[in-house]
């Protein structure tokens, strides 16, 4: 849980700096050690979301 909140804070910081969604995904992949291709696809269809899925949901395991 702690890891997740840190990640979320990082993402929020990036958002305030105006970074792109691709940056978020790269960080998520690094953080989770997992390629988030389905998330990438989802984000491309939902351009206004920070991350394609809510970080608090269990779907990122």
N, C-alpha and C positions, 0 to 999 in steps of 0.2 A: 504493500500500500504506500509506504514511504517513497519508494522508487517512482511510483506513478505520480504523486503530487509534485515531486521535483521535476519530472518530465513536463507536467502540465504547466508549471511555472516557467520553464524554459520556453515552451511554445508560446505562452502569453507574452513573454519578453520579446521573442522574435516577431510576434504579430505587431507589437507596438513599434518595432523598428521597420515595419513594412516589408518583411521578408515574404517570399513566395511560398505557396503551399508545398512545392517540391522540396523546399528546405525542411519543412516539418516532417515530410515523409522520410527524408534521408536520416534525420535525427531519430525518428521513431525506429527505423530499421536498425540503426546502430545500437540504439537503446535496448531493443527487444531481441536483437540478433536474428531477425526474421525478415524476409522480403514481403513487403505489404502490397503485392501486386493487385489483389482485389480492392484494397483500400485506394490505391492510385486510381483505378478505374472508377471507383465510386466518387472520388473527389473530382475527377474530371467532369462528372455529370452534376456535381453539387459544388460549384466553384466558391460559394460563399461560406463554406464551413471551414473551421480551423483544421480539424482532423476529420476524416470521413466518418468515423464512428466515435461515439462518446468514450472518452478515456476511462470513465468509471465502469463501463460495461466490461463483462468478462471476455468479450470476443477477441481481445488482442493477445491472448495467451499463446 
